[in-house]
């Protein structure tokens, strides 16, 4: 590998991926490297990612963005979880709520106590003990780190927001802090003949932007990582059948709810994401099971309000680049791979990739050890999230369409099969490789999709029947009492905008 001190970083492409990456790199490395971002106003972004997961709070805090400023700038609302409707079966729903459920014990999660009670005839619902779920369904929210007078965690939350406005907000922030933005469309990518490294980007006006490290944020086009370096792509569409999406915005008819809705249909699912000023809607579908016209009609027939944009089709292929870092190009965002937005992980993957790059940032040249470590960590992260998304499809009880029958019958990755098998027999979830989704997230989807474990941890027998009933009663009383005292979600947003 060539040895050349890394001083000039060039980001190809703006949008959410480009400007999150620019903002983080500038915040941490702005004093030791020069950061230039090239984008063209002529090229649009996908711009439909409007839901996030709780780690975005850490991103905004790291960038020094006050929450009230973020909420105002991006028309944000609060997200306490995702409700899955019709996934297990038509007219059935459950929620992947953020935060804890119940009270965990050392070496034994609350789920095992609940399962023991259920096997003994208890009719309690798992989500009776979720503060996030109860607050979400009653449209309540405020900042709450702990349930008052207890050691139990409070509300864990993320946001719904306008991704385009967020990108513009980060652009303004980044350029004010020293990131250089160059307007222009990339016409040609120049490579070093000897190494194949990218040397410079030539714009359509003839301007040449040279650099030592290039970050590909060109979205699904993958201009540098794939079109230039031919890195290769690992296709996962045999596990995740959806390959198309339609997006449309509608007027808000009611106050925004503090959760995302994911509504399964004959050949995929529909999202509803409430912002302050509108609702983001979309239909994710398999083009092998539904035509574009059928999908458009399905979406328009099930909108929560009057459309304010025309539905547009987005094509995608689920999978990942074989290398997210190849030569002197690092792919971040959609250029690195694609997972459908079922669990709102797109922005999080941008965030973690940028952080990973900062931690492994090269100094005196691109080192193979750094590159291999970055790629292995990226692959593991993406595969674990992939498995979690496949889980929603595989565990369906639906047989009412060819799409769902294929999902139910398909083979799945060995890593996911082992997780399902372990849970089925023992009720245990093992979180591996610092994976994103915690045990309680897997528990909710498995229970919600109808998978019940055969056995529970022996520590669940440490309480007698009377103590177990008392635990449940106390927890439910605490949660219900806390939710009753919370202001509404709309009241919270009104305060934040003042």
C-alpha positions in Angstrom: 0.0 0.0 0.0 1.2 3.5 -0.8 2.2 5.7 2.1 1.0 9.3 2.0 0.0 11.3 4.9 -3.8 11.9 4.9 -4.5 15.6 5.0 -7.2 16.2 2.4 -10.6 14.4 2.8 -13.1 14.8 -0.1 -16.7 13.8 0.4 -18.5 13.1 -2.8 -22.2 13.8 -2.4 -24.3 15.7 0.2 -27.6 14.8 1.6 -28.0 13.3 5.0 -25.0 10.9 4.6 -22.6 13.5 3.3 -23.4 16.2 5.8 -23.6 13.9 8.9 -20.1 12.6 7.8 -18.8 16.1 7.2 -20.1 17.4 10.5 -18.6 14.5 12.6 -15.3 14.5 10.8 -15.0 18.3 11.2 -16.0 18.2 14.9 -13.3 15.6 15.7 -10.6 16.0 13.1 -11.2 19.5 11.7 -7.9 20.8 13.2 -5.8 18.1 11.5 -7.4 17.4 8.2 -9.1 19.5 5.5 -12.6 18.5 4.6 -14.2 19.3 1.3 -17.7 18.3 0.2 -18.7 18.2 -3.4 -22.4 18.2 -4.2 -24.7 19.3 -7.1 -28.0 21.0 -6.7 -29.0 19.3 -9.9 -28.9 15.8 -8.2 -31.7 15.0 -5.8 -31.4 12.8 -2.8 -33.6 9.9 -1.9 -34.8 12.0 1.0 -37.5 9.8 2.5 -35.7 8.6 5.6 -37.7 10.4 8.3 -37.5 8.1 11.3 -34.6 7.4 13.6 -33.6 5.3 16.6 -32.3 6.6 20.0 -28.6 6.8 19.2 -29.3 9.9 17.1 -29.6 11.8 20.4 -25.9 11.0 21.0 -25.1 12.3 17.4 -26.8 15.6 18.0 -25.2 16.0 21.4 -21.7 15.3 20.0 -22.3 18.0 17.4 -23.5 20.4 20.0 -27.0 20.7 18.6 -29.6 21.8 21.2 -32.7 19.6 21.0 -35.1 22.6 20.7 -33.1 24.0 17.8 -33.2 20.6 16.1 -36.9 20.1 16.6 -37.7 23.5 15.2 -35.3 23.2 12.2 -36.4 19.8 11.1 -40.2 19.8 12.0 -39.4 16.9 14.3 -41.7 14.9 16.5 -41.0 12.2 19.1 -40.7 8.5 18.3 -41.2 6.0 21.2 -41.3 2.9 19.0 -42.6 1.3 15.9 -46.1 -0.3 15.7 -46.3 -3.4 13.4 -49.8 -3.9 12.1 -50.8 -7.0 10.1 -47.3 -8.5 10.2 -48.1 -11.6 12.3 -51.6 -11.9 10.9 -54.3 -9.5 9.5 -55.8 -7.3 12.2 -53.0 -8.2 14.7 -50.6 -5.6 16.0 -47.7 -5.2 18.4 -45.0 -2.6 19.0 -41.2 -2.6 19.1 -41.0 -0.1 21.9 -37.8 1.6 22.8 -36.5 1.3 26.3 -36.7 -1.4 28.9 -39.7 -3.7 29.7 -40.4 -4.6 33.3 -37.5 -5.0 35.7 -34.5 -7.1 34.8 -32.7 -9.2 37.4 -29.0 -10.1 37.5 -28.3 -12.7 34.9 -32.0 -13.0 34.0 -34.2 -10.6 32.0 -37.8 -9.7 33.0 -39.1 -11.7 30.0 -38.4 -15.0 31.8 -40.5 -14.0 34.7 -43.3 -13.0 32.4 -43.0 -16.3 30.5 -43.2 -18.3 33.6 -46.4 -16.4 34.7 -47.8 -16.9 31.2 -47.2 -20.6 31.3 -49.0 -20.7 34.6 -52.1 -19.0 33.1 -51.4 -15.3 33.5 -53.2 -13.1 31.0 -50.9 -10.1 31.4 -49.6 -8.6 28.2 -45.8 -8.2 27.8 -46.3 -4.5 26.9 -48.3 -3.9 30.1 -44.8 -3.4 31.5 -43.4 -1.1 28.9 -43.4 2.6 29.8 -42.6 3.5 26.2 -45.5 1.5 24.8 -48.1 2.8 27.3 -47.0 6.4 26.8 -47.0 6.0 23.0 -50.5 4.6 22.8 -51.8 7.4 25.0 -49.9 10.0 23.0 -47.9 11.2 26.0 -44.3 12.4 26.3 -41.8 14.4 28.3 -38.1 14.0 29.2 -38.0 11.3 31.9 -34.7 9.6 32.7 -36.1 7.5 35.5 -39.6 6.5 36.8 -39.9 8.8 39.8 -38.7 7.3 43.2 -37.4 4.1 41.5 -34.2 2.9 39.7 -36.3 1.9 36.7 -35.4 3.7 33.4 -37.8 6.3 32.1 -38.7 7.1 28.5 -36.2 6.2 25.7 -36.9 8.0 22.5 -35.8 9.1 19.0 -37.3 11.4 16.4 -39.4 11.6 13.3 -38.0 14.5 11.2 -37.6 15.9 7.7 -34.4 14.4 6.4 -33.9 17.0 3.8 -34.3 19.8 6.4 -31.8 17.9 8.6 -29.3 17.8 5.8 -29.7 21.5 5.2 -29.3 22.2 8.9 -26.1 20.1 9.0 -24.8 21.8 5.9 -25.1 25.2 7.5 -23.6 24.0 10.7 -20.6 22.3 8.9 -19.8 25.1 6.5 -19.9 27.6 9.4 -17.3 25.5 11.2 -14.9 25.2 8.3 -16.1 22.5 5.9 -15.5 23.6 2.3 -18.5 23.0 0.0 -18.1 23.0 -3.7 -21.1 23.1 -6.0 -20.8 20.9 -9.1 -21.6 17.7 -10.8 -18.8 15.1 -10.9 -18.0 14.4 -14.6 -15.0 12.1 -14.2 -13.1 10.3 -11.5 -9.3 10.2 -12.0 -7.3 7.3 -10.6 -3.6 6.7 -10.1 -2.5 4.3 -12.8 -0.2 2.4 -10.6 -2.3 1.9 -7.4 -5.9 2.4 -8.7 -6.4 4.9 -5.9 -8.7 7.8 -6.6 -6.6 10.9 -7.3 -9.2 13.6 -8.0 -12.7 14.4 -9.0 -13.2 16.4 -12.1 -16.4 18.5 -12.2 -18.4 19.3 -15.3 -17.1 22.9 -15.3 -13.5 21.5 -15.5 -12.6 22.1 -11.9 -10.5 19.3 -10.3 -10.8 18.4 -6.6 -7.8 16.3 -5.4 -7.6 14.4 -2.1 -5.9 11.7 -0.1 -9.1 10.0 1.2 -12.4 10.0 -0.6 -15.8 9.3 1.0 -18.5 8.1 -1.3 -21.9 9.5 -0.3 -23.4 9.4 -3.8 -26.3 7.2 -2.7 -27.5 4.2 -4.7 -25.3 5.4 -7.7 -22.2 4.4 -5.7 -20.1 6.5 -8.1 -16.7 5.9 -6.4 -16.9 2.6 -4.6 -18.7 0.7 -7.4 -18.7 2.5 -10.7 -15.1 3.5 -10.3 -13.5 0.8 -8.2 -15.8 -2.1 -9.1 -15.8 -3.3 -5.5 -18.6 -5.9 -5.9 -22.0 -6.3 -4.2 -23.4 -9.1 -2.0 -27.1 -9.5 -2.9 -29.5 -10.3 -0.1 -32.8 -10.1 -2.1 -33.4 -13.8 -1.7 -34.0 -13.1 2.0 -35.6 -9.7 1.7 -37.9 -9.8 -1.2 -38.9 -6.1 -1.4 -37.1 -4.2 -4.1 -39.2 -1.1 -4.7 -40.8 1.8 -2.7 -43.3 4.5 -3.4 -43.1 7.7 -1.3 -45.7 10.5 -0.9 -46.4 13.2 1.6 -49.8 14.1 3.0 -51.3 16.9 5.1 -51.7 16.3 8.8 -55.3 15.7 9.8 -54.7 15.2 13.6 -52.0 15.8 16.2 -48.9 13.7 15.5 -48.6 10.4 17.4 -45.3 9.6 19.0 -44.6 6.4 17.1 -44.1 5.1 13.6 -46.7 2.9 12.0 -45.6 -0.1 9.8 -48.6 -1.7 8.1 -48.1 -4.9 6.3 -50.0 -5.5 3.0 -50.2 -8.3 0.4 -46.6 -7.8 -0.9 -44.7 -5.7 1.6 -45.6 -2.9 4.0 -46.6 0.7 4.3 -45.0 3.4 6.6 -46.7 6.4 8.2 -44.3 8.9 9.9 -45.9 11.9 11.5 -44.0 15.2 11.4 -45.2 18.5 12.8 -46.2 19.9 9.4 -47.1 16.8 7.4 -47.1 13.0 7.4 -44.4 11.0 5.5 -45.9 7.9 3.8 -44.5 5.1 1.7 -45.2 1.7 0.4 -42.3 -0.9 0.3 -43.1 -3.8 -2.0 -41.8 -6.7 -4.1 -42.1 -5.9 -7.9 -42.3 -9.7 -8.4 -45.6 -9.8 -6.5 -47.1 -6.4 -7.2 -46.9 -4.0 -10.2 -46.1 -0.3 -9.8 -49.7 0.6 -10.6 -51.1 -1.8 -8.0 -48.6 -0.4 -5.4 -49.6 3.1 -6.3 -53.3 2.4 -5.9 -52.7 0.5 -2.6 -50.8 3.5 -1.2 -53.3 6.1 -2.4 -56.2 4.1 -1.1 -54.7 3.9 2.4 -53.4 7.4 3.1 -54.1 9.3 6.4 -54.7 12.6 4.6 -54.7 14.6 1.4 -51.6 14.0 -0.7 -49.3 17.1 -1.2 -46.8 15.4 -3.5 -46.9 12.9 -6.3 -46.0 9.3 -5.5 -42.5 8.5 -6.9 -41.0 5.0 -7.3 -37.6 4.2 -5.8 -35.8 1.0 -6.9 -33.3 -0.7 -4.7 -31.4 -3.9 -4.2 -30.9 -5.2 -0.7 -27.4 -6.1 0.2 -24.0 -4.7 0.9 -20.7 -3.7 -0.9 -18.2 -6.5 -0.5 -15.9 -3.9 0.9 -17.2 -0.7 2.4 -13.6 0.7 2.4 -11.6 -0.2 -0.8 -8.3 1.5 -1.6 -8.7 5.1 -0.6 -12.5 5.2 -0.9 -14.9 4.7 2.1 -18.6 4.3 1.2 -21.0 5.7 3.7 -24.8 5.7 3.4 -26.7 4.1 0.6 -23.5 3.7 -1.5 -22.3 1.1 1.0 -25.4 -1.0 0.8 -29.1 -1.0 1.4 -31.5 -2.4 4.0 -35.1 -1.4 3.8 -36.2 1.1 6.4 -38.3 -1.3 8.5 -36.4 -0.6 11.7 -35.3 2.9 10.8 -31.6 2.0 10.7 -30.4 4.0 7.7 -29.3 7.2 9.5 -27.8 5.2 12.3 -25.6 3.3 9.9 -24.3 6.6 8.5 -23.6 7.7 12.1 -21.7 4.5 13.0 -19.8 4.4 9.8 -18.6 7.9 10.3 -17.6 7.2 13.9 -15.8 4.0 12.8 -13.9 5.9 10.3 -12.9 8.5 12.9 -11.7 5.8 15.2 -9.7 4.0 12.5 -8.7 7.2 10.6 -5.4 6.7 8.7 -2.4 8.9 9.4 0.6 8.1 7.3 -1.2 6.4 4.4 -3.9 3.8 4.0 -3.0 0.7 6.0 -4.4 -2.7 5.2 -5.0 -3.5 8.8 -7.2 -0.5 9.3 -9.1 -1.2 6.1 -9.7 -4.9 7.0 -10.8 -4.0 10.6 -13.2 -1.3 9.2 -14.7 -3.8 6.7 -15.1 -6.6 9.1 -16.8 -4.4 11.7 -19.1 -2.9 9.0 -20.0 -6.4 7.7 -20.8 -7.7 11.1 -22.9 -4.7 12.0 -24.9 -4.9 8.8 -25.5 -8.6 8.9 -26.8 -8.4 12.5 -29.3 -5.7 11.4 -30.2 -7.7 8.3 -31.1 -10.7 10.5 -33.3 -8.6 12.7 -35.2 -7.3 9.7 -35.6 -10.8 8.1 -37.0 -12.0 11.5 -40.2 -9.9 10.9 -40.9 -11.6 7.6 -39.8 -15.2 8.5 -42.0 -15.5 11.6 -45.2 -14.4 9.9 -48.3 -16.6 10.3 -49.8 -15.1 7.1 -50.5 -17.4 4.1 -52.9 -15.1 2.3 -50.6 -14.2 -0.5 -47.7 -15.6 -2.5 -45.4 -13.0 -1.0 -46.1 -14.0 2.6 -46.0 -17.7 1.8 -42.6 -17.3 0.3 -41.4 -15.3 3.3 -42.7 -18.0 5.7 -41.1 -20.9 3.7 -37.7 -19.3 2.8 -34.4 -20.4 4.2 -32.7 -17.8 6.4 -29.1 -17.0 7.4 -27.5 -19.5 9.8 -26.8 -16.7 12.3 -30.6 -15.9 12.5 -31.6 -19.5 12.6 -29.4 -20.1 15.6 -30.9 -17.2 17.4 -34.4 -18.4 16.7 -33.6 -22.0 17.8 -31.9 -20.9 21.0 -34.9 -18.6 21.9 -37.5 -21.3 21.0 -35.9 -23.9 23.3 -34.6 -21.7 26.2 -36.1 -18.2 25.9 -32.6 -16.8 25.8 -31.3 -14.1 23.4 -27.5 -13.7 23.1 -26.4 -10.3 22.0 -23.2 -10.8 20.0 -20.4 -8.5 18.6 -21.9 -5.4 20.3 -24.9 -5.7 17.9 -27.3 -2.8 17.6 -30.6 -4.4 18.8 -30.7 -5.4 22.5 -32.3 -8.6 23.9 -35.6 -6.8 24.7 -35.9 -5.7 21.0 -35.6 -9.3 19.8 -38.0 -10.4 22.5 -40.7 -8.0 21.4 -40.5 -9.0 17.7 -40.4 -12.7 18.5 -43.4 -12.5 20.9 -45.2 -10.1 18.6 -44.8 -12.4 15.6 -46.1 -15.3 17.7 -43.0 -17.2 18.7 -43.3 -18.5 22.3 -40.3 -20.1 24.0 -40.6 -23.6 25.5 -38.7 -22.8 28.6 -37.4 -20.0 30.8 -34.3 -19.3 32.9 -34.3 -21.2 36.2 -33.8 -17.9 38.1 -37.4 -17.0 37.2 -38.4 -19.5 39.9 -36.5 -17.5 42.5 -39.8 -15.7 43.3 -42.8 -17.6 44.6 -46.2 -17.1 43.0 -47.2 -14.4 45.5 -44.0 -12.5 45.0 -44.3 -12.7 41.2 -47.9 -11.4 41.3 -46.8 -8.6 43.6 -43.9 -7.7 41.2 -46.3 -7.5 38.3 -48.9 -5.4 40.2 -46.3 -3.0 41.5 -44.7 -2.5 38.0 -48.0 -2.0 36.3 -49.1 0.5 39.0 -45.8 2.4 38.7 -46.1 2.6 34.9 -49.7 3.5 34.7 -49.3 6.1 37.4 -46.3 7.6 35.6 -48.0 7.8 32.2 -51.1 9.4 33.7 -48.9 12.3 35.0 -47.2 12.9 31.6 -48.1 15.8 29.4 -49.3 15.0 25.9 -46.9 14.7 23.0 -48.4 17.8 21.4 -48.0 19.8 24.6 -44.3 18.8 24.7 -43.8 19.9 21.1 -45.5 23.2 21.7 -43.2 23.9 24.6 -40.1 23.0 22.5 -41.1 25.5 19.8 -41.5 28.5 22.1 
